[in-house]
Every structure is written in structure tokens, then in C-alpha cells.
Amino acid sequence: EHPLSVTLAEAATGCERTVDVDLTRACDQCAGKGYPPDKPPEPCPDCGGTGTKGGAFPLKRSCSRCDGLGTVRRYTCRACAGEGQRKVSERLKVTVPAGVDTGTRLRLKGKGEAGREGGPPGDLYVVVQVKTDGRFERDGADLRTTLKVGLRQVLLGGKLEVPLPDGVAVMNVPAGTQGGQVFRIKGKGMPRLQGDKPGDVLVTVQLRVPKGLSDDARRLVERLAESIPDL
């Protein structure tokens, strides 16, 4: 496994990223065998190539000299010291699909550690970590955000710009909107990996109250309050 951090915007739209990894790869001098191609292992002289020693079952046991392989090496590959593998650094391209979340595992087939004795390599799993975006709280495919609006806007209504991971949306704030009221912008949340409809953006309206009113402003508010008892 290898970690990969992406922003919320990258998680929303998908992206191409690269990761630098140190992995074992089959030695190119011996094709992962651990011995020179022209000097293969020979039958074990202790077990005659059977890999076992002793009488009939259950007295038979694995040959200690060849560890039950039936062959022994007289020569080892100098490039890898007989390991059949070498450590290499690689830069791999990762396609991050839209809709990933923290913990999503992306499989890079055949890009893992080298197999033993020249066997096929394993897979590399890139584990995604989506960075925190202070504008949003993620709830599955939905995004929650809180926006402060002024008294005039909630009284008279108007347009409000709502941030999205990769842009902005314009939302109508109706006259008489209450503090704490939640509006839903459908389909502007995060995509879903399964291909279903994307999530929504849930906007909580928070009233912005000015501080330090001037004397003139205070008198105007008092006059307004006479006309609007619930102000």
C-alpha cells in the first residue's frame, strides 16, 4: 500500500497524480531466478533430487540441505546476490476517479512487489486521503456548508453565492429566511464511485449581526422596529 493525498476539488473532479515508490523488482540479470541462466541448480546430492530423506511415510522428512526443493545452487547471480530481486525507485501514474473518499483503495495491477523465483509481481494499492476543506463538512456524497448573510438579505431576499469544490453556485434566498434554515442545491455535491446521481450541497443560513452601530444607525433600527414588531 502507498498513501496519496488529494484535495476535495481533486476528489470531486478526478485527477491524474504520480507517486514515487521504492519496490522490489525481478533482477534483470537472472530473470528473478537468483542464479545465472547458464548455470542452473543441480540435483541435491543428499536426497538425490527428491527433496525428502528417510524411509517410507511417515518417516520421510524434508531434506535439510535443499529445504525440500530437491536442488542446490552452486552459483548465484552476482547482480542480486542470489536474491532474484533488486530494490528500485519508480514513479507511477495514478488515475484518481471522481468521488473518492478517505480510505478508498486504488489498485495498480502488477505494480506491487516482485514475485519469488521469477514469479509474477503483486499489486500496489494506493490509499486515498482527502484533505480537509474548511468550507465543507462531507457527509457521504453530500457536502454541508454554513454561510453568513445580512439582515437585509434575509428580510428582502436575494442572490447568494455558494462555494462548490470546483467553483460556485448561485442560490436564491427568499424573503423572510430564518437563521439556521437549510437549503439544498441538488446534484452539486460529490460524485459517487458507483455511478449513481451525485450528492447535494446543504447550505445552512446563519444571520450576520453587525456590531458597533452608530447613533444614526441605532435610531434607524429603532424606527424600523416600530414598524416590524418581530424585528
Secondary structure as GFF3:
##gff-version 3
##sequence-region A 1 231
A	DSSP	beta_strand	2	6	.	.	.	ID=ss1
A	DSSP	alpha_helix	8	13	.	.	.	ID=ss2
A	DSSP	beta_strand	15	26	.	.	.	ID=ss3
A	DSSP	beta_strand	42	43	.	.	.	ID=ss4
A	DSSP	beta_strand	52	53	.	.	.	ID=ss5
A	DSSP	beta_strand	61	62	.	.	.	ID=ss6
A	DSSP	beta_strand	71	72	.	.	.	ID=ss7
A	DSSP	beta_strand	85	96	.	.	.	ID=ss8
A	DSSP	beta_strand	105	108	.	.	.	ID=ss9
A	DSSP	three_ten_helix	116	118	.	.	.	ID=ss10
A	DSSP	beta_strand	124	130	.	.	.	ID=ss11
A	DSSP	beta_strand	137	139	.	.	.	ID=ss12
A	DSSP	beta_strand	142	149	.	.	.	ID=ss13
A	DSSP	alpha_helix	151	156	.	.	.	ID=ss14
A	DSSP	beta_strand	158	164	.	.	.	ID=ss15
A	DSSP	beta_strand	167	173	.	.	.	ID=ss16
A	DSSP	beta_strand	182	185	.	.	.	ID=ss17
A	DSSP	beta_strand	201	207	.	.	.	ID=ss18
A	DSSP	alpha_helix	215	227	.	.	.	ID=ss19
###
